[in-house]
Amino acid sequence: MLKIKAMKALIFTIFFITSPFIFSQELHTLEGKITDKHGPVPFANIIIKNSSTGTQADENGLFSIQTSLKVFTIEIQALGYLTNEKDISFENKTSLYFDINLDVNPETLNTILIIDKQSGLTRRTPYALTQVEMQHISQSSNPGGIAGVLKEQPGISGAELGPGIVKPFIRGLGFSRVVTLYQNNKLENHQWGQDHGLGLNGLGVKSVDVIKGPASILYGSGAIGGVLIVKDDESYLTSNRITGNVGTTFNSASNGLRTYGSVGRKFQNNLFFATDAAYENHADYKDGENRTIGNSRFNYNTIRLHAGIDKENYKNKLSFTYQKQNLGIIDDNEMLESLATNRNDRSMQLPFQEVSDYLISFSEERFRERVQTFLHLSHHFNDRNEIEEEFDQLDLGIKQNHTFFTGRISFFPDSGFNHTFGVQASLMITANKEEAEEILIPNARTHDMGVYYLGSKQLNKFYIQGGIRFDYRNVEALANSQALIDYGFILPGNPQNRKLSTDFSGFTGSLGVSYRFKPKHQLKLNTSTGYRAPDLAELFSNGPHPGTSRFEVGNANFEREQSLQTDLTYTYTGSTIGIGGSLYVNDISNYIFFTNTGEIRPEDGLEIWEFQQENALLYGTEWEVTYRPFQNNELQFRATAAMVRGELKEENENLTFIPADQFGFDLRYTPSFSKNTQFTAAINHTSEQNRPGFNEMSTPAFTLVHTGLSHDFSFEKGTLNTSIQVKNIFNKNYVDHLSILRAFEIANPGRNIQLAVRYQF
């Protein structure tokens, strides 16, 4: 019923957008490229002065705008750059092309640049921040979705259960230690199991801002390893005509096909509407030995709807997202007895997961000269089924309702001492389905409440920022439903009323400073605390986990994890060379980990795994060097390196799921004779992981080579983006250390030819 309503809403939205009558008149086309001395400036805004007409450059700095005016002035605006103006006159021409160069704004460090409206986080923060653009045509080809793109960045990895299930790791921490914000909603649907992926694709997404390190002061429980801030593509807000795109991609390793489209429009009365839709379907993938890995198939369909008001000092946005995923579960015995069928078989086979998500959110922001406010309310319903034995039999079924609220007010007085006050609250209700054959965790209600303060001050070349936060969480486990009673589920201590309540509370804080001692050199030093309350599985698990050979046992007496990280970051920005590096140490008290007890349950032969808690230490470094040998920036070389170590302090043992050392070298070439063409090549080396944690094995080193070519074709009414990427050119057979399948010697995908085409209008 909800899907039917969503489709009706989509049809109504498209009809409403396209219904206004468009008068026929002669149009002139202005095209060009926005650059600085280093190369293209992505996503600059190009506005025709004294009108509501405008557009936004793409990730390569390219733009196209149509108007009936013959003589006018355009204004080019981009974050961190001085505004540029250019007079345009078509005379007897119908089209013009210009290269427009922008100068860096020397006062950028002294301006208020809020990058996350929910928390008030600014670009001047001493946190280690990375922005990953998702709009390039090659990014839309990645079968791992957002997490698959992110894990190609230094310091970010991915735990995989096949290409369709990827969980991001930041500096060796993942699962429920990384917070994901999507539509400004704090996602909770994927946290409690290592075989549950992030579940997000790049549909309608412009970029992802990655905070590396504890950020619990702004985002509460779970932000102990970092934060992913997923930002929507709202390019339609810069134009008064219908804008959008439609495209398709192909992945040869899995014969995967993805078709997607977006359309949006802002009207003269400041109302805007937009919609996005996608369908993706993959067969089983092939590894480096051309062996088909059975039941690695997956598919999903997604629809997104947006509407709101966008004014100069006020904006609100109502969004709805529906996504349905079917995810094959690769069997532990796949290498002995494969579940593979014919090469292009896409139908679901046992076992598999069926996951549905419904997310509705409303956000409102107001801007005044010295005050900014933000309010957000969202509700997320997650319906998760795991089907193992029979198609008409539900082995594990869980429903989760999560209501989330956040509010912020920021003050920017003349003194330059800025203040931000924020509050967050949520209610999460988790319930097992009555028809489920197996039960892993009890029903539960989780209440969260947090308040925080963030202050900042610019003192000459120093920017100082600090804050404090208090959080309270109550978790009430309920085993009193008839389904749990009949199943025989027992809470720890076996309370008579079959209820158990536990509380977590405490303070977190952050203090950091950034220092620009020369125009091209900057240092950042930040000390942050973070925390994570144990999730339901860690506290109350007491049952078999479908799709695995484990009987999982939690511990209701766990304390909350508490981290203290110090992070030192250095950046150098020169005309030909850029350098960035970070050193960090993260000390975590009460670190929770999962381990095999070595015991076997006699009644069903399942291995008994239990959660344990000890103090841990993680430390590492990340480096990135870019070199542009020519002034025209046609050619760019980049080298990256990332290393992380993790250990239990008392036991002097290595932590599990710690990625191997990684080194990368890539180049990008944009020839002067074809500005719309880009060639890329990369070599990524992953070292041997010879520091395995408990129940882990070492994984050997491997080197992957990639290449790609993209070209944009410009037409009168749009741009056709094309791309061909070849991943793992030499078909290397390898197993990544973070692969959840490594224990069964199931390799990652082999050579993958990605073809993509997209038309932007």
N, C-alpha and C positions, 0 to 999 in steps of 0.2 A: 504493500500500500504506500509506504514511504517513497519507494522508487518511482511509482506512478505519479505521486504528487511532485517529486523532484523533476520528472520529465515535463509535466505540465507547466511547472514554474519556468523551466528552461525555454519551452516554446513561447510562453507569454513574454519572457524577457527579450528574446530575439525579435519577436514581432514588435514589441514596444520600441526597441532600439532602432529598428529599420523603418518604422512607419512614417516618420516625418518626411514631408515632401521636399525633395532636393531640386532647386531650380537649375535649369540648364544654362550655363554661361561659360565663356572662354576661360580656361584655367592655364596658369603658368606654373612650371615646375622648377623649384630650386633644390639642387642637390649639393652635397659637399661632404667634407670630412673635418672633424674637430681634432686638433692635435696640440701637444705641447712639445717641448724640446726633447722629450724622451720617446714620444710616439703618440698613438691614438688616446684620446680622452673619452672613456666610455660614458654613456648615459647623460651627456650634457643636454640641457634644455634649450631649444631654439624657439624664440617667441617673436611674432610680428608685433612691433610696438603699436599701441593704440588699437589693438584688436584682441580677440579671444583665440586667434589662430596660433597654433604652435605644434611642436613635435618633440620627440626625444631621440637623440642619437643612439645607435645600437652599441654592442660591446666593442666594436671596431672603430667607433667614432663616426660612423657613416649616418647620414640623415637625408631625408627627402620630404619636402613640404610643397603643397599645392595651394594656390591662391588666385583669385581673380584680379588682384591688384597688380599694376604694372610698375609702380614706384613706391617703395616703402623702406623701412629700416628694421633689421632684425637685431635681436638682443640674445646673446649667448651666455648662459649661466651654467656653472659647474662647481661642485663642492670643492673648495680649496683654491679656486682660481678667481682672478679679477674678471668682472663682467666686461664683455666685449660687444661693441656695436658695429654694424656694417650696413652701409646704404646699398640698396639693390635697385637696379633699373633694368627692365627687360627690353625696352625700346621695341625693336622689331623681332625680338627673339621670343620663343615660347618656353625655352629651358636654359638654365645656367648652372654652372658647377663652380664651387669655390672651396679652396683649402683655407681653413680659419685656425689661426694659432692663438692659444690662450697662455697668459702669463700667470705663474703661481702667485697667489695672494700672500704677501709677507705677513699680513696680520691674521692669517688663518688660525694660529695658535691662540689668539686672543678673542676668537669668536666662539659663540655657543653652538656647537654642532652635535645635536642629540641624535644618536644612531639607534637607540631603542626607546621608543615612546613609552613603553610600559614602565621602565625603571628609571629613566632619566640619564642613562649611561651616555657619555659623550666621547668623541674621538680623542680628547686629550687625556682620557683615563690612563693611569699607569699599567692597566692590565695588558697582557699580551693578546692583541686582537688581530684576526685575519679575516679578510672579506673574500669569499669565493663566489665568483660570478657564475650564474647558471643558465644564462641566455645564449651562450655561443651554440651554434648548430651542432658542434661535436658533443656538447654536454648532454643534449637531449637523447643521444644514442645509448647512454650507459644503462645496461639492464638492471643495475643495482640501485637505480633511482638516486635520490639525494645523497644517501650514505655511500653509494658507489662512487660518486664524484668526489666527495669529501675525502675519502681514504687515499686519494692520489696526492694529497697535500702533505708537506713535511709535518711530523708530529701528530698526524691523524691516521688512524688505522681502522680496520673493520673486521669484526668477527662474523664469519659467514657460515650459513648452513645451506650452501648453494647460492647462485646469483640473486634469487628472489628474496632471500632473508639475510640482510646485512645490518649489523649493529655497530654504530660508530664508537671508536675508542679515541680518547684524547690523552696523550702522554701516559699511556699504560692503564688508564681507567675507563671503564665502559659500563655496559648494562645500566643499572639504575643510578650510576654515579655521573651521568651526563644528562642535563636537562635540555629538552627540545621545546621551543616555542613555535607554534604554528597557528596562524591567525590570531596571534597574541595569546593563545591558549597554551597552558602548560600541559603537554601530552603526558598521560599516564598509562596508555594502553599497551605499551610494549615493554614495560620495565621489569616485570617479575620473572621472565624466563629467558635463558640464553638462546633458545630456539625460536624466539619471537622477534622479528625484524622491526626496524624503525617504521616501515609501512608507509613511507612518503615518497612520491615521485615529484619531478620538477614541474608539474603542470601549473602554469600561472605563477611560477616563482621566479623572481628576479635575481636574488642572491641569498647567501647564507653567511651571516657574521658569526665567527667562531671565537669564543672567549676561552683561552687556554688557562686552566688553573681554577682554584676555588672562587666561586662567585655567589656563594650562598647569601651574602649580605643583600643581594638584589633579587635573588630568585628562590631562596628557601631551600628546603630539603632536596638533595639529589645533585646540586650544583657543586659537588666536591671535586669533580674532575674537569668540568667546563660546561659551556652552554652553547647550543646551536640556536641562533635567532633566524628563523626562516622568514624572508621578506617577499611579499607579493609583488608581481610586476604590475605597476599602475601607470604605464606609459600612456594609456588612453586619457589620463587626466590633463595632458598637455596639448590636446587637440580637440577641436569642436566637431570633428567628423568621426565616422565609424573607423576604428582601427582594430587590428588583430592579426592573426596568423593561422595557418593551417599547414600541417606537415605529417611526414611519416618517416619511420626509421626501420632498419633491418639489421639484425645481428646473426652472423653466419654460424657461430658456435652453437646456438640453440634454435636456429631458424626462427628467431624471434621477430615479431612485427609489432610496431606501435604506431597508432594513428591518433592525432590530437589536433585541437583547434581552440582558439580563443578569439573573442570579439568583445569590444567595449566602446563606450561613447560617453562623453561629458557634454551636457546641453548648456544653452545660454543661461538657463536659470540655476546653474551650478549643480543640478542633479546629475548623477552618473549611474550607469548600469554596465555590468560586464558578466561574462560567463566563460567557463573553460570546460572542456570535455576531453577524455582520452580513453582509449582501449588498448591494452597490451596483452600479447599472448606468446608464450615461449614453449617450445618442445624441450625434450631433455638435451642437456648440453654435452659436448664432446671435450675430453681432456686432451693433453698433449700427445697421447699415444693413439688418438682418434677413437678412443673407446667411449661409447655412449653411456653416460651415468644415469641409470634408470631413476625415474620418478623425481627428477630435478625440475620438471616442468612447472610452470606457474602462469597465472593470468590475473589481470585486474581490470576494473573499469572505474573511472572517476568522473564526477561532475561537480563543478563549483559555480556558485552564483554570488554576485556581489551587487550591492546598491547603496547609495548614500548621497551625501551633500559635501561638496568641497568648495569652501570659501577661503578668502585670504587669511582670516583669523579663526576659522572654525572648520572642523571636519568630523563627520561621523561615517561609519561604514558597517553595514550589516552583511555578513557572509554566511554561506552554507556550503558544506562539503560533504559529499557522499562518496564512499569508496568501498568496493567489494573486491576481496582478494581470495584466490584459491591457490594454495601453496603446497606442492608436493613435498613429502618428507622422505629424504633419502635414507634407506634402510641401512642399519649397521653392517649387514651382511652383503651389501651391494657388490663388493669385489669378489665374493664367492658365488653368489647366486643373484644375477642382475634382474632388476624389474623392467629393464628396457624392452620396449616393443618396437614397432616400426619407427623409422627416423623422424617422421613428421607427425607422430601421434601426440595430440594436445589434450585429449580428454583426461579428466582426473582419474587417478587410480589410487588404491589404498597403499599406505596411509596418507592423509593430507589434512591440511588446515583450511578452514573456511572462516574468513574474518570480514566482518562488516563494520564500518565506522560512519557515524552521523555526527557532524560537528556544526553547531550554529554559534556564531559569535557576534557581539556588538561592541564597537569601540568608538569613543568620542574624545576628541582633543580640542582644546581651546588655546589660543595664543593671544597674549597681551604683551605690552612693551616690556614688562618686568616679571610677568607671571605666566607660567604654562601649566595646564592641568590635563590629566589623562584618566579616563575611566574605561573599564573593560568588564564585560560579563559574558561568559560562554558556558555552553553545556555540551558534553561529549558523551555519546553512547557507543560503547564498543561491545560487539557480539562476537565471541570467539568459540569456534567448534573444532575439536580434533576428532577425526573419524578414522578408525584404525582397522576394525575387524570386518564390518559390513557397512555398505553404503547407507542403509536405513537404521544404523545403530550409532548413537552418539556416545563416544568414549569419554570425552571431557568437554564440558560446555560451561562457559562462564560469561555472565553479563556484567558490565561495569558502567555505571552512571557517574559522571564526574562534572560537578558544577564549580566553576572557578571565577573568582572576582579579584580585581586589582585596581587600585587607585593611586594617583601620584599628583603632588603639587610641587612645583619648583619655583624658587624665587631668585631673581638676578638683580640685586640692588646695585647702586652706583659704586659702592665700595669694592665690588668685584668678589666679595665673599658670598658664593652661591650656596643655596640650601635646597635640598630635596627631601620631602617627607613622603613615605609610601606605606601602603597597607595591602596585604594579600590574604585571601581566605579561600578555602575550598572544602567541599564535601564530596567524598568518594564512596559509593555504595557498590560492593562487589557481591555477586550472588551466583551460586552454582545452579545450573538448570536441573530441574527435577528428573528429566529423562536421561541424564548422564549416567553412564555405567560406572565411571570411576570418579573419585573426588580427591583432589590433591591439597586444596586449601579450604578453610571454612568460609562461610559467608562473613562479611565484615562491613563496618562503617568506619571511615577514617575522616576525622575533622582536623583541618589545619588552620592556623592563624599566625600571621607574622606582621610585624611593624618594623620599619627601618628609617634611618636618617643618613643622608649622604651630604657631605660638605666639601667645597673645593675653593681654592684661592690661587690666583696667579701672582707670583712675587718675582718680578724681573724675569730672569730666564728659568725660574723654577715654577712648576705647576704642582700643587699639593692637593691630594684628595684623600679623604678618610670617611669612615662611617661605622655604624653599629646597628645590629639587628637583634630582635628577640623573637623566638618562635615557640609555639606550643602545638603539639600533635597528640590527639587521642585516638587510639585504635581499639575498637570493640569487636572481638571475634565472636561469632555466633554459630553454634552447632546445634541449635534447637529446632531447626526445621525438620519436618517429617522425613524428607529425603536424606538428610545427614544422619538422623537417628536410625533409619532403616539400613543405611550403608554401614553404620557402626563407626563413624568418624569420631575420634577422641581428641579433645583439646589437651594441651599440657596440664598435668595435675588432675585431669578428669573432674572439673568442677561439677557439682550436682545440678546446678541450673543451666549447665552447658553454655555458659557465657564467660568471657575472659576479657578484661580491659587493661590496657597498658598505656602509659603516658610518656612523652618525650618532650623536653623543653631545654632551652639554653640560649646563649648569646653567640653571635659571630661578629667579626669585625674585619676591617680592611684599612690599611694605611699605605700610601704610595706617593712617589714623587717622580716627575719627569724633568729632565734638565737638558736644555739645548745649549751646549757650551760653545758651539759654532753653528753657523747657518746650516751646514750639511751634517752635523753630528748631533745625535740625541741619545741620552741614557734614560732608562726607566727602571726604577726599583720599587717593588711592591711586596708587601707582606699581607697575606689574607688567611683568614680562617674559613673553613667550610664545614658543613655537617650533612649527614644523611641518616634519617631514621630508617631502621630495617623495614624491608617490604614484607608483604603478607607471607610470601613463600619462605623467607628467612625466619620469620617468627613462628609460623603455625603449620608448615608443611607436615603432612603425615599420611602419605599415600603414594601409589605408583604414578609415574608420569608417563602418559601415553606417548608413543613414538620413541621412547627410550627404554633401556633395560634397567632403569633405576627405581628404587623405592626411596623417596626423599623425606628427610626428617629435619624440622626446624627447631628453634630454641626461643621460647617466649621470654627468656631472661636477658636477651641481648641488650647492651647499651647502644646508644647512637654513635655512629662513626663521627670523629672530629679530626679535621686536618688543619695543619699549619704549613703554608707554603711561602717560600721566599723566591721571587722571580726577578732576575736581572736581564734586561734587554738592551741591546745596542743597535742603532741603525745609522748608516751613512748613505746619503743620497747625493751622488755626483752626476755630472753630465754624461759620463760614459760608464761608471761603475756604481752599483748599489750593493750594500752589504747589510744584512740583518742577522742577528744571532741572539739566542736566549740560553741562559743557564738557570736551572730551577732545582729546588729540593722540597719535597712534599712529605711531611711527617704525619702519619695517620694513626690515631688511637682507635682501638676497638674495630680494626679492619675485619670485615666478614668475608669468609671464603668458603668454597664448596669442595668437599673432599670425599673420596671413597674410603669407607671404613674397613674394607676388606672382608666384610661379612656378607653372607648370602642368606636370604630368607628361605627357609625350607619349604614353605607352603606354595611359593610361586617361582622360586629360583632367581628373584631379582636381587641385584647388587644394592646394598644399603649405602646411600650417600647422605651425608649430614653437613649442615652449616656449622662452622666454627668461627671463633673470634679471637684475634690477637693484634698486637701493634705492628705496623708496617712502615716501611720507608721506601719512597720512590724518588729518583733523581735522574737528571738527564740534560740534554742540550739539543738545540736545533739551529741550523745555519742555512742561509740562503745568500748566494752571490749572483748578481746579474751583470752582464757586460754587453755594452752596445758600442761596437768598434767604429761605427760611421755616424756622422751627424744627422743623416736622414733617417736613422733608426730602422733601416730596412732589415737589419740582422740583429738578433738578440740571443745571447747565450745565457743559460742559467744553470747553476749547480746547487744542489741541496743535500743536506745530511741531517739525520735524526737518530738519536740514541736515547734509550730509557732503560733504567735498571729498577727492579723492585724486589724487596726481600722482607720476610718476617723477621722482626728485630730479635725476639727472644729465641726463636728456633734456628735463626741463621740459615733459613731456607729461602729459595727463590719463590716469588709469586707466580701464579699461573697467568696465562693470557698476557704476557709481556712481549711486545713485538720485538723482532730482531732488528739489528742496526740496519738502516736504510740509507742508500746514497743514490742520487739521481743527477743526470745531466741531460738537458734538452736545449733545443734551439728553435727559433721561430724566424721565418724569413718572409717578408712582404716585399716583393719586387717593385721598383719604382715605375716600371712600365705597366704594371697591373695592380693598382692599389686595392682592388677588391679580392685579391688572391692571397692566401696564406699557406705556407708549407711548414709543417712541424715534424720533428723527429726527437726521440727520447730513448735513453738507456737508463733503466732502473735496476740497481743491484741490491738484493737483500742478503745480508750475511747469514752465516749459520747461527741458529739460535741454540747455543750449547749451554744455556743456563735454564734448563727446564724446571718448572715447579713440580709439586707433588702430583703423581700420576700422569705426568707429561713425559714425552720423549723429545729428544733433540730433533730439530728439523734442519736439513741441509741448505746451503746457500743456493741461490738461483739468480739469474740475470735475464731480464725481459727487455726486448727492443720493440719500440712502437714507431709508427709514422702516420702522417695524415696530410690531406690536402683539402682546402676549402676554397670556394669561390662564390662571390655574390654577383648576380646578374640584375642590373637595374632596369626597370620598366617605367612606363609613364605613371602607372598607378600603384607601383609596389616594387618589392625586391625579392628575388628568388635566391635563397641561401642553399648551397649544395655542399656536401662534405663526404669524403671517404676516409675512414680511419682503419688502420690495421694494427690491432693489439696483439702482442706476443707473436711477432713476425715469424720467428723460427720454431713456433709450436713447441715451446719448452713445456715439459711435463713437470709440475712442481706442486708442493703442498705448502701453503702459507701457515706459519706457526699459529696465527689467530683463527685458522679454520676450525670450526667445531668438529669437522669430519676428519681431522688429521689422525685421530686415534685409530681410524679404520682404513687409513692409507688411501682415502678417496681424494684424488687430485683436483686442483682448481681447473677452470676452463682453459683450453688450449688456444690456438690461433683464432682470432675473432675479427672478421671483416665487418665493419660498421658502415652502412650506407644511410645517408640522411638527406632529406630535401624538405625545405620549408618556404612557404610564400608569405611574406609580410606585406600587409596593406594598410 
